[in-house]
Amino acid sequence: MQPDYPIPYGAPQIDDVTAVLDRVYNFLDSETASKIIDSKTQKEVMDYSKLDRNSILEPGLFRLTSYEWGVTYAAMLLASEATGDAKYASYTNERLKLIADIAPFYKDKLKTDRDYPSPILSTLQPHALDDAGAICAAMIKAQQAGLQADLRPLIDHLIDYISNKEYRFADGTLARNRPKPNTLWLDDLFMSVPALAQMGSLTGEKKYFDDAVKQVKLFSERMFRKENNLYIHGWVQSMESHPEFHWARANGWAVMTLVELLEVLPKEHEGYEMVLNQLKSHIKGLVRFQDGTGFWHQLIDRSDTYLETSATAIYTYAITRAINRGYIDKEAYSPAAILAWNAISTKVNEKGQVEGTCVGTGMGFDPAFYYHRPIHVFAAHGYGPVMLAGSEIILLLKNNEFEINDSSLQLKAKK
């Protein structure tokens, strides 16, 4: 008898994975701004010396300077690397160059008028790690990939915010004062560490690697639960007991942080083995809770919460990249990664929209908060992770063969 799998089973074809990426790309390319227009005439502003209060980004569904779009920019660069198609990287380059080109005008205006309308205000005046980390990391990756734009002033500005302006505990842990004073958000690992790591790679300055490793250590000491190898979402200094909610996307930001840090962290750095072991432990915990559909649940360890796409995509990317970089056993983990990709592929509709993504989410102290967060195709968090996941899966398929052996998907043994 044949099993009745709820999602496709077995290794996909590279062309099929690429087709999914193309659908997402086409949707995003048509629905995100790539130029400045005059809000009154609706005409494109070609000469940036003539920008004024009426200058706006052309209408689009997603913000060009959000942390979600920092993820998307990096994902498009990886998609070009995986497929050989330059159009994905062009998506990133066109938009980051636009940001870099208009930044001097708005920076100058904001010096004398802090209320001057700017379409890139969060980048020029960051007020949270959300405004700085992911977009900064993407800018550094784009610059190192050869983008011809003056991104360095923005990179330096955003790194300065992360390193010197963001609130920290006395021991240096990056923290927030919401929703409670002295609160750690697991999300903030990703909103800081990859940018610090990339800056270390760009400049060769060890202090950035040291800070990145320090954040992983300090967050993990407080928030990683060794009994299930998962992170809790939030940690509040004033609480005697900390809410034990293993929110899926926050765990995604954490595992992606670890694999992104290892990508550039020198192997001789004293923190390298700690970060590698943390990645291995976290992936072991995540895979244990993968649903039979290939997805993960909104609360990872609560199977009555809904199956969530963005976290599943982030895990797929991180696990597959860890396989491709040799951090974890590819025989043991490749089938889980492929199963997850097959699940994700069912959530990209014909328009290229990513379905099943939880909307932006704060920190909660009760289960109902997480159980009932809405999902929406315009939740920006799903798009970059899907592009990242598909790109890394393509690289996995290019370098390995898979087969159905005794009815199950397995890495094909070399003869």
N, C-alpha and C positions, 0 to 999 in steps of 0.2 A: 504494500500500500504506500501511496505517496503522502508525505506530510502536507498539511494545509497551512503553510506559512502565511502570516498576515502581511508580510512585506517580501519583496524579492529576496531570494536566498542564493548565495554564491557570489563569486567575484564578478564585478561589472566590467564591461568593456570601457577602455579609455575614451572612446568616442562618445559613449553614453554619459560618462562623467563630464566631459567637455561640453556636451549639449546642455547639461544643467547649468554649468557655469555661464554659458552663453546667454541663457534665458535671464539669469540674474543680472548679468552685465548689461544686456539690452534694456532691461527695465530701469536700472539705476542710471545708465547713461542718458536716458530720455527724461528722467524724473529728478535729476539733481542739477543745480545751477553750474554753469561753466563760464559765465560772463556777467559783467556789470551792465545794468541798464538804467536809463533815466525813468524814474517812477511816473513822471508826467507825460513824457512822449513815448515811453516804452521802447525807445531806440537804444541800441548798444552803445556804451561809452567806450570808445577805442583809445582815447588819449587820457591817461590816468592823471595828467596834470590838470585836467578839467573836471575832476570829481567834485561833487558838492553835496549839499544836504539831500538832494533828490536822488543821489546815486544809491542803488540797491542791487543786491544779487537778483538775477532773474528768478521768478517763482519756481519753487521745487518742493518736493515732499520731505527732504531731509536737509539738515544743517551741515554745511561744509566744515565747520570747526568743532563739531561735537566729538566726544571720545569714541562714540560708535563709528564715526567716520574716520577717525584715526585708525581704527581696526580695519575698516574697509579699504583705506588707502594702502595699508601694508598688505592686505589680502590681494589687491589687484596687482601689486608688484610680484607677489609670489605666483599668481596665476600666469603671468607672462613667463616667469622662470619655468614653470611646470609644463606649459603648453607650447612655448615658443612663439606665441602670438603677442605682438607688441601692443595690441589695442588695449589690453587690460592696464598695462603700465602707463599708457597714454592717458587713460582716465585719471589716474593719480597725478601724473605730471602736469596735466593741463590745469587741474584745480589747485594743486599746491603752488604752482607758479603764479596763478591768479592771486592767491592769498599773499604770496611774497611780494608781488608787484604793487599791490595797493596798500600794503602795510605802512610804508614810509609816509604816505599822505595822511593816513588816519592817525598814526602815531604823533605826527606833528600837530594836527588839529586838537587832539586830546590833551596836549600839554597845556593849552590855554583855555580849552572849553571841555570839561570832563563830561558834559552832556551831548557832545557832538555825536550825531548818529553814525554808527559804524557797523557794517555788516560782519566784521570780524572782531567785535569788541571782546569776546571771551578769550581770544588768543592774545590780544594786546594787553588786556587787564584781567588776568586769571584770578578767580576768587576761590578756587577749589582744585584739588588734584584732577578732577574730571575735566577741567579746562586745559590742563597742561600735559599730562603724561602720555596719553595715547597718540595725540596729534604730534607731539614732539618726537616720539619714537619713530613715527611714520616719516616725518620730515628728514630725520637722520638717515633712515633706510633709503629714502628717495635720493638724497644727496649722494650717498655712497654708491647708489646705482647709476649715477651720472646725470641726474636732473640738473639742467642749466638754469638755475634760479638762485637768487640771493636769499637762501633760507637761513644762513648762519645767524643773523641778528635775532630772528625769531627763536631759533633753537637755543641760543644763549639765554634769551629772556625767559623762556619756559623752564629751562633747567635751573636757572637762578630761583625761580619761584618754588620749584620742588625742593631744592637744596636749602634755601635760606628763608623762604617766606611762609611756607605752609606750617601750620601748627604741629608741634611735636610734644611727646612726653619728655620728661627730664632725661630719659635714657636714649632719646633720639628717635623713638618710634613715631612714624607719621600718623597723625590722629585728626579727629574732627570734634567739634563741640555740638554736634547734632546727631540724633535727636536728644541726646543727653550730653552733659559736659564730659570730656575725656572718654571719647568713644572710638573704638577701632572698628572700621569697616573692612571686611575681607577684600572687597572690591578694590580697595586702595593699594593693595599689592600690585595689581595690574596698572593702576593709574599713576604709578611712580617707578617701579623697579625696571621695566623694560626700557624706559627713557634713560634712566641712570646707566643701565648696562650699555645701551647704544652710545651714550656719551663717552663712556669709558673706552669703547671700541674706536670712536671717532678721534678722541684726543690722546688716548694712551695713558690718561691720568688714572692712577690706581684708586684715588679717593672715590670715584664714582662706582667702581666695582665694590669697594668696601661698604659703601652706603647701601647698595643694592643687596648684597649678601646679609648685611645687618638687618635690613627690613624683613627678609625671609626668616631669619632666625628669631627675631623678636615677635613677629606675628605668629609664627608656628608654635613658639613656646606657650603662647596664651590661647591659641585658637584651634590647634590641630589636636584631634582626639585619636590617640593611638589604638583605642579599643575597636574602632571601625575604619581608621585611616581616612577620615574626612575632617574638613574644617567646619566650624560653626560660622554663621554669617556675621554676628556682631559680638563685641566684647565691651562692656561698660565698666569703667574702673570702680565706680561707686557700688556696684552690685556684688553681693556676697556669692550669689549663684548666677551664672551667665546663661541666657536662653540658648537651648541646644537645638537650634534649627539649622539643618544642613541644606541651605538653599542651593539649588543646582547651579544657577548662573554664577553666583559668587565663587563656588568651588571651581567653576570653569575659569574665571579670571585668575584664580590661584594656580591651577595646574598649567595654564598658558604662561603665566609669569615664570614658572620654574623652567619650562622648556625654552622660553625666550632668553632667559638669563644664561642658561648653559650654552646657548648658541654662540655667545661672545665672551663669556667668562674664561679667562686663561686657566688652563688645566693646572698650572702651578699655583694658582691662588689658594690660600689656606682655607677658603670656604667652599671650594669646588666639590669636594666629596660630600659635604653636608647637603648642598643643594641637590646633587645627584641622588643621594639616598632619600631625600624628601620627595623628589619626583617619583622615584620608584614606589615608595610607600603610598603616595597619594593615588597613583594610577592603579595600584593593587586594590585600594579601597573602592575606587570608582567602578572598576570592572566587576567587582563583586555584586554591585547593585544594578547592573544593566538589565533592563527589562527584556523579556523574550521577543518584543517587537523590534529591538535594537535601540530604542530610545532610553532616556533616563527620565525619572520623575521630577516634578517641580521641587519637592522635598525629596532628596535622593533616597532616603531610607524609609519613606512612607509611600507604599505602593498604591494607596487610594488617592494620592494627588495626581494631577494630570501629567501626561507625557509632554515634555517641553523641548522645543526645537533648538533654540539658541544654545542652551547648555549642551545638548547632544552634539551639536556641530563643533563647539569649542573642545569638548572631550575628544571628538574624532580627530580634530586637527592636532591636539597636543599628544595624544597616544600615537597617532601615525607618525608625527614628526619624531617622537622619541624612538619609534621603531626605525625610521629611516636614518637617524643619527647614531643608532647602535646603543642607545641608553637602556633599552629594555629588550627582552627576548621576543624576536619577531615571530617565532613559531607559536608562542603562547598567546600573543596579543593581536596578531594581524586579523584573525577571524572576527574578533570583537569589533575592531575598527571598521572592517568592511561591512559587517552587519549594521553598524551605526550609520555608515554612509548610505547604505541602501534604504534605511529608514528616512534619513534626511531627504533623499532624492524624491520621496513621495510627498514632501511638503513644499516643493517648489512648483507652483502652478504654471499654467501655460503663459501667463503674463510675466512670469519671472518673479512673482511675489513670494516671499517666504512666509508660510503659514505656521501657526502654532507657537509663536514667540511671545513670551511673557513681556508685558510692557515694563517701563521703568519702575523700579521697586526700591523703596526705602527699607529701613530695618524694622522688623516687627518682633513683638514679644509674646505672640499667641499664634496658634496654628491657623486660625481662620484667615489671618492676614495673608499668609502665603498660599493657602488652599484656593483662595478666590481672587487672586490677582488676575486681571483680564489678559487675554491674548489678542493680538491684532497684526494684520499684515503690514501696518505702518510702524510697528515697533522696530526701531532702527537697529536693535541689538542683534538681529538674526542674519543680516546680510553679509557683513564681513566674515563672521564665523563660517557661514556656508561656503563662501569663496575660499577661505583658508583650508577648510576640510577637504573640499573637492580637489584642490591643488595638491595637497599632500598625498591624497589617495592616488592621484595620477602618478606621482613620483614613486609610490609604493608599487603600483602595478607595472611601471616601466622596469623596475629592478628586481622583480620577483615573479614567480609563477605560482598559481594556485590551482587546486584540483578538488573535486569531490571524491573523498577517500572514505570508504565504508560509510557512505551517505552524509558525511559532514565536510564542510569547507576546511581545507588545511593547506598550509604552505607545501608546495610540491618539493619533494626531496630531490636533491641533486644526485645524478647518477655517477 
